[in-house]
Amino acid sequence: MYEMTLADCLFMKKHRFLFLASLMALVLLGGMAVVACSNNFKHVPRTGFMTHQVKNCDSHIPFDAYWNADDKKIWNDKVNGVDGKKVLMAVVPVDTVHMDVRPDTAEGFDALHRLAEYFRKSVTASMEKEVAENPHFEMVPPGTRGAYTLELAIISITPTNAKAGIFVTALSGIKGGGLVKRFIKKGHIAMAGRLRDEAGRIVSEFADYEEDHSALLGVDTKDFKKYAHHQRTIDEWAREITDVYSSTYGHWTQKRMISFNPF
C-alpha cells in the first residue's frame, strides 16, 4: 500500500494553494469586469439640456453619456500648442432649470443653488490647477473672445436620508441588519455638460449618474445638510471633467470602478 511522504504532502498543498489562488483571481477579475462595464446611462434623465444624449461606448471616457463633434484636429492642435495655439476655457454658472424633478420647498431650492455653486467652484478650481501644469490651457472669464465655454447642469437629485443613516448605523451590530440595509434607498445625483466653441457651436456633450458615495455607512455632519453628501461625487466629476477637457481627444481618463460599499 502506497504511503504519502512529506514531499508528496507538500506537493499537493502547493498545487491546491495555486488552484485556489487562481480561482480567486478569476472571480475577482470577473467581478471587476462587470463593474468596469456597468453603465448608468438608463438612469440619466432626458431634461432637454443635452442635444446629443448618446450612450458612452468609449472606455477612455468616464461618463455614462458622451458625444463629441468631428473636430478632433482643431481641438488637439490647441491642446498640443501647435503654432502657438492654446485652449481658452470659461466656466459659467451651473444650470438648475433642466431637471426631471425640482425641489418643492424654499429650503430645497436654497440647498440646490448652494450645491450648484459648489459644482462650479469645484470644476473651476480643478481646471485652474491644471493651468499651472499645462502651458497650452488657460482659464478665462465667460465671454472672452476665442474661448470655449463649459456649461454644466444638475439634471436630477435626491438627498440621502439622515434618519435612514442613523437607522443603518443602529443596525450594524444586529443579526439580519444587513438585509434591511439593502432596502434603504440612497440619494443620487445626475449632471450634464456641454462644451461650446468660440462660435457658440456645441462641440461636446456628456452626462453622468451616481448614487451617494456615503452609502449610508455611519453618520457625519453632512447627513444633516440637504444634498451635502453629493459634494464627494461633484469633486470626482470635477477631476474627470478637467482630465477630459484639458487633454487630447482619446486621452485615457481613470474613473473609480470599484465601490467599497457592501450594500
N, C-alpha and C positions, 0 to 999 in steps of 0.2 A: 504494500500500500504506500502511495506517494505521500510524503510528509513535506509540508511547506517549510522552506528555510527562511531565515531572516531576510535574505536578499529578495526572495520571492515576495514576502510581505511588503517590503519597501517598494518593490517594483509596482505592485498592484496599487498601493496607496498613492504612489506618484501619478500613475495614469488615471486613477479615479479623481484625484485633485485637478489634473489637467482637463479632464472631461467636464467636471462641474464648473471650472473656471471658464471654459469655452462656452458652455451652455448659458452661464450668467452674462457673458459678454454679448452673445447673440440676442438675449432677451432685452438687455439694456440698449443695444443699438437699434433693435426693432422698435422699442418704445420711443427712442429719440427720433427715429424716422417718422413715426406717427405724429409726434409733437411738431417736428420741423415742417411737415407737410400740412398741418392743420391751418385753416384759414377761416376767419370770421366774416368773410365777405357777405354772407347771407344776413348777418346782423347789422350791416351798415345801412341805415335808412336812406331812402331817396327823398330829400327835402327840397330839391331844386337848386341847391348851392352849386353842385357839380354839373358840368355839361357832359363830361365823358366819365361815367361811373362804370369802370371796367375792372373785372376781377384780375388781380395781380397774379401773373404766372411766371414772374421773373424772380428767381431765388436771390438775386443781388439786392432786391428792394424789400425793405422791411414792412411795407404797408399792405393792408388787405385789398385795397383798390389802388390801381396806378395806371396812368395814361401819360404818354409823352409824345409831343409833336415830332415830326420828322425834320428836326433841325439840329441834329447831333453835332455837325461840324461847327456851326455858329457857336453853340454852347461850349464845346470842347476847346475851340480856339481861344475863347475868352478865359476859361479856367486855366488853360496852359500858358496864357500870356503871349500868344502868337502876335507878332507885330505890335507889341506893347499893349494889347487889349487886356481888359480885366472885367470881372463880373461886379457890377454895382448892384447892391441889394437893399431894398427898402421893405420894412415890415409895417403893415397897417394894423389898426385896432381889430381885434377878433370879433367876427360876426356871431351874434346870438339870436338872430331873427329866423334863420333857416333851421328850425328844429322840428323833430317829429312831435314832441310834447313839450310845452313851455311851462315853467313854474306857475303855480296858481296863487301864490302869496307874495306879498311885498318882501318878506324875508328871503323867499326863494329867489326872487329876481336880484336882490342885493348880493346874495351868495354867488349866483351865476355870473354877475358882472365882475365880482372880485376875482373869480376863477378865470374869466376871460382875460382880464388884465394880467393875471399871473402867467397865463399861457403866452401872451405877447412878450412879457418881460423875460420869461424863461428862454423863448426862442431867440429873442434879440441878444440876450447875454451869451447864449451858446455861440451864436454867429459872430459876435464881437470878439469872443475868444479865438475863433478861427482866423479872424483878420490878422491877429498877431503872428500867426504861423503860416499864412498863405498870402504872399505878396500880390497875387492876382485876384484877390477877393476884397471887396470894400463895402462896408455898411454906410448907407446914405439916408437922408431924410426922405419921406414919401414925397413924390412929385419931382424928384431930381431928374434932370434930363438924361436920357440914356440908361436909366436904371430899370432893373427887373423889380416887380412888385410882388411880394408874397402875401397872399390873402388867406387867412385862416378862419375856421368856423367851428364852434361846438355844435354838433347837429343832434346829439342825443345824450341824456344824462339821467342817472338816478343815484341818490346817495346811499351809502352803506348805513344800515340802521344801527344806531348806537346801542339801543336796548338789546338788539339781537347779539351785538358784540359782547355785552355783559352776560347774556344768557349762555352763549357759547363758552365763554371763559368758565362759567359755573359748571358747565357740563364736562369740562376737561377731565375731571377725576371720576366721573360716573360711568359705570358699565353701560354700554349701549349709547352713550352720548354722541359717539362719532356718527351713528346713523342719523340722529336728529340734525346734526350739523349740515348734512348733505341737503336738507330741505329748506335751509335758511338762505334766502336769496341775497346775493351780494350786489353791491352797486355796480354800475357800469358807466362808461363814457365813450362817445364816438366823436371823432373830429374829421374835418375835411380841409383840404387846402388846394389852392390853385396858384400858379405862377404866371404872371403876365410879363410880356416883353415890353420894350420901350414904346411900342406902338399900341399897347393895350391888348394885344392878342394873347389868348390863353395858350401857353406852350407846354404846360404840365399840370396834371391834377392827381390828387391822392386822397385816400381816406383810410381810417383805421378804427377798429372797435376793440376795447379792452375792458375786462372786468377788474374790479378793485384789487390792487396788489395786496392790500392789507389782509385779504382772505379771512377776515373775521377772527384772526388769531390774536386773542388778547385785546386789551383796550388801552388807548392812549388819548391824549388831548384832542387829536384830530377826529376821534369818534363823535365828539360833541359839536363839531363845526361842519355845517352842511357842505358837502362836496369836497371837504379838505383832503380826504384820502386820495382824491384824484390828482393831487399835485405830483405824486410819485410817477404816475403814468405820463403826465404832461412833461415832466423833466426828461423822461426817457424819449418821448416824442421829439422834444427839442434837440436832443443829441442826434437822433436819426434824421430829422429834417435837415439839420446842419450838415451832416455827413453826406446826404444825397445831393443837396443843392449848393454844395461848395466844391464839388468834385466832378470829374469827367463822367460822361454817360457810361453806365455799366459798372461803375465802381462798386466793389463789394461792401455792403453795409451790414454789420452784425446786429441781429435782433436777439433779445433774450428769448431763448427757445424753451427753457425748462422752468416750470414754476415749482417752488418748494412747498406749495400749498397742498397738503394731502387730502383736502376736502373738495 
